[in-house]
Amino acid sequence: MKLLPRLTLLGLALGPALLLSACVIAPQASGDTAGNVSKMSEQAQATCGAGQVKEVNAKSFSCK
């Protein structure tokens, strides 16, 4: 058997398995999100300085 047909068969066998094993990310509970935003806001104020915070969400923040 040649290499190309073997690779094709391997791709056909593993492709669907990889697609079916994809991760599913569930959203956080709203209480957790509010708490995370509050913590990020405090950290943003400490890092960026008062009045220098551009955006805050549950996972990150950015300074002006």
C-alpha positions in Angstrom: 0.0 0.0 0.0 1.3 3.4 -0.9 1.8 6.3 1.6 -0.9 8.7 0.2 -3.8 6.2 0.5 -2.7 5.4 4.0 -2.7 9.1 5.0 -6.1 9.5 3.4 -7.5 6.6 5.3 -5.9 7.9 8.5 -7.4 11.3 7.9 -10.8 9.8 7.3 -10.6 7.7 10.4 -9.3 10.4 12.8 -11.1 13.5 11.3 -14.6 12.7 12.7 -13.2 11.6 16.0 -11.4 14.9 16.5 -14.4 16.9 15.5 -16.6 15.0 18.0 -14.2 15.5 20.9 -14.3 19.3 20.7 -14.5 21.2 24.0 -17.7 22.8 25.1 -17.4 25.9 27.3 -20.4 26.6 29.4 -21.1 30.2 30.5 -20.4 31.2 34.1 -23.2 31.7 36.5 -24.3 35.4 36.7 -23.3 35.6 40.4 -19.8 34.5 39.6 -19.6 37.0 36.7 -20.6 39.9 38.9 -18.0 38.9 41.5 -15.3 38.6 38.9 -16.1 42.0 37.4 -15.9 43.5 40.8 -12.5 42.0 41.5 -11.3 43.0 38.0 -12.5 46.6 38.6 -10.6 46.8 41.9 -7.4 45.4 40.2 -7.9 47.8 37.2 -8.1 50.8 39.5 -5.0 49.7 41.4 -3.0 49.0 38.1 -4.2 51.8 35.8 -4.9 54.5 38.4 -8.1 56.4 39.1 -9.8 57.6 35.9 -7.5 55.7 33.6 -9.5 52.5 33.2 -10.8 52.0 29.7 -12.8 48.7 30.0 -13.4 46.0 32.5 -15.0 42.5 32.1 -15.1 39.3 34.1 -11.8 38.1 32.7 -9.7 41.2 32.0 -9.3 44.9 31.9 -7.6 47.6 29.8 -6.2 51.0 30.6 -6.6 54.2 28.6 
